[in-house]
Every structure is written in structure tokens, then in C-alpha cells.
Amino acid sequence: IMRSVITEVNCFVEGYGNLGRAVSFKAPELKQKSINGTTGVGDRSYATGQFESLDSEFSCAALPEAVFNALSKLDEAELIFKKAIRTGSKVDSYTWVLKGAISVSFGDSKPGEMLDIKVSQKGCKKYVHEVNNQTKVRIDHDNLIAEVNGKDLMSDVRRILRA
């Protein structure tokens, strides 16, 4: 098995362009919500088609004005992360689009060291993850959408609630 290596990570703020190379980026975990139940032979968990809070964080070594512009957008702040991953001679493109309020925290200030800025989003209201321009996951809380690999996990729930 060939190993995959992250070659580059970039961050873009919607409407303001490229923030430059990110020092690090942690994509939201896709943790499914489940409910517990008991069967005749014991306990088990049932997946609901819903996901727990979508939280992300990235670090950068500069503080562009675009971060403050995004901060002022409240729940409409949109961050776009692009990652290049090399496996052998093949390079794949990974993209995340995250919409929701951001928070900014500052690391320690030490002479001669790079700035340490962390930008986080907690409970993103929209989430899209693409691999090589193909949507793998799309979650939209406002419109009750949870699509994974082309399957709409909430279509029956939406149909029932809107009927």
C-alpha cells in the first residue's frame, strides 16, 4: 500500500480570496448521531442519518483583514480549505467549504517567532467535502440535507415533515 502525503493546505475566505498557506487545518469530524435501543438479544445503536456538531480549526502565521471581515458576517462566514494529497505520482484535490460563525484566538507573542493565530468554527451550518471535484458529503442544517456519497440520508424525513 502506498502512503499518502499532504503536500499543501490553503485557506480562502469567501469574497476575500486566498489567505495563503495554512500552518494546519483540522476538518470537522463526521460523527454520526445514534440512538440506543434494546433487542431480544441485547443493546444496540441505530444510526439516525444526522451528525454531531461540525467543528473545525485552522492555524495561520498571519492575520489578514479578511479574517475580521469573516468574523463580522456572524453565521454567514464561509471558509474554503483546499488540500493537495500525493499518493505515488497521483495528486488528489480535497476541498472543504464550511459556513458558520468563526472565532479567533491568539497564541503567545514571543519576539522572533511567527504569529500564532487560530480560527475555529463550531457547529457549522453548512458543510461540503469534495474529492477531485466530486461531492462526497454535503450537510445543510437549514434545509435538512445530509448527503453522503450521493445518498440523501434525510430525504424521507424531509418528505414527512413537509407533507
C-alpha positions in Angstrom: 0.0 0.0 0.0 1.4 3.4 -1.0 1.4 6.1 1.6 -0.5 9.4 1.0 1.3 12.7 1.9 -0.3 16.1 2.3 1.7 18.4 0.1 -0.1 21.7 0.7 -3.0 23.2 2.5 -4.6 26.6 1.6 -7.4 28.6 3.1 -9.7 31.0 1.3 -12.3 33.4 2.8 -15.4 33.7 0.6 -15.4 37.1 -1.0 -11.9 38.0 0.0 -9.6 35.4 -1.7 -6.7 33.3 -0.6 -5.4 33.7 2.9 -2.2 31.9 1.9 -0.8 28.7 3.1 -2.4 27.4 6.3 0.0 26.2 9.0 -2.5 23.5 9.9 -6.2 22.6 9.3 -8.4 20.2 11.2 -11.5 19.3 9.2 -14.8 18.6 11.1 -15.3 15.0 12.3 -18.2 13.3 10.6 -19.6 11.6 13.7 -23.0 10.1 13.2 -25.6 10.5 15.8 -27.2 7.4 17.0 -29.9 6.3 19.4 -29.7 3.3 21.6 -32.2 0.5 21.8 -32.7 -2.9 23.2 -33.5 -6.0 21.2 -34.3 -9.5 22.4 -30.6 -10.3 22.5 -29.2 -7.1 23.9 -28.5 -3.4 23.4 -27.5 -1.8 20.0 -27.2 1.6 18.4 -29.2 2.8 15.5 -27.7 5.4 13.1 -30.1 8.4 12.6 -28.7 10.0 9.4 -27.8 13.0 11.5 -24.3 14.2 12.5 -22.9 15.7 15.7 -21.5 19.2 15.7 -19.3 20.0 12.8 -16.3 21.8 14.3 -13.1 22.9 12.5 -9.9 24.8 13.3 -7.0 26.2 11.3 -3.8 27.9 12.2 -2.0 30.6 10.2 1.1 32.7 10.7 -0.5 36.0 9.6 -3.7 37.8 10.3 -5.2 39.2 7.1 -8.0 41.7 7.2 -10.2 39.0 5.6 -10.4 37.2 8.9 -12.1 40.2 10.5 -14.4 40.6 7.6 -15.4 36.9 8.0 -15.8 37.5 11.8 -18.3 40.3 11.1 -20.5 38.0 9.0 -21.7 36.1 12.0 -23.3 32.7 10.9 -22.6 33.5 7.2 -18.8 33.4 7.4 -17.6 31.0 4.7 -14.2 29.4 4.8 -12.8 27.2 2.0 -9.9 24.8 2.5 -8.0 23.1 -0.3 -5.6 20.3 0.3 -3.3 18.5 -2.2 -2.6 14.9 -1.3 0.1 12.9 -3.2 -0.1 9.1 -3.4 2.8 7.9 -5.6 2.7 10.0 -8.7 -1.0 10.8 -8.4 -2.1 14.1 -6.7 -5.7 14.4 -5.4 -7.6 17.5 -4.6 -9.6 17.7 -1.4 -11.9 20.7 -0.8 -14.0 21.7 2.3 -16.5 24.5 2.3 -17.6 25.4 5.8 -20.2 28.1 6.6 -20.8 29.3 10.1 -19.6 31.8 12.7 -15.9 31.9 13.4 -13.8 32.6 16.5 -10.2 33.9 16.5 -7.7 33.2 19.2 -4.1 34.5 19.5 -1.1 32.4 20.7 1.7 33.7 22.9 3.6 36.7 21.5 7.3 36.0 21.5 10.0 38.1 19.8 11.4 36.4 16.7 8.6 33.9 16.4 5.8 33.6 13.8 2.4 34.8 14.7 0.2 32.0 16.1 -3.4 32.7 15.0 -6.2 30.1 15.4 -9.5 30.4 13.6 -12.3 28.0 14.6 -15.8 27.3 13.6 -18.1 25.4 16.0 -21.4 23.9 14.8 -21.0 24.8 11.1 -24.4 25.3 9.5 -23.2 24.1 6.0 -20.5 21.6 5.2 -19.3 20.4 1.8 -16.4 18.0 1.2 -15.2 17.2 -2.3 -12.6 14.9 -3.6 -11.3 15.7 -7.1 -14.3 18.0 -7.6 -16.9 15.2 -6.7 -19.1 15.9 -3.7 -18.6 13.2 -1.1 -20.5 14.9 1.8 -23.0 17.8 1.8 -24.7 18.8 5.1 -27.1 21.8 5.2 -28.8 22.2 8.6 -31.2 24.9 7.5 -32.6 22.8 4.7 -32.4 19.4 6.5 -29.9 17.9 4.0 -27.4 15.2 4.8 -26.0 13.6 1.6 -23.1 11.1 1.7 -21.6 9.7 -1.5 -24.7 10.7 -3.4 -27.2 9.2 -1.0 -29.6 11.7 0.7 -29.9 10.3 4.3 -32.7 12.7 5.3 -35.0 12.7 2.2 -37.7 10.6 3.9 -37.6 12.8 7.0 -37.8 16.0 4.9 -40.7 14.5 2.9 -42.6 13.6 6.0 -42.0 16.9 7.8 -43.0 19.0 4.7 -46.1 17.0 3.7 
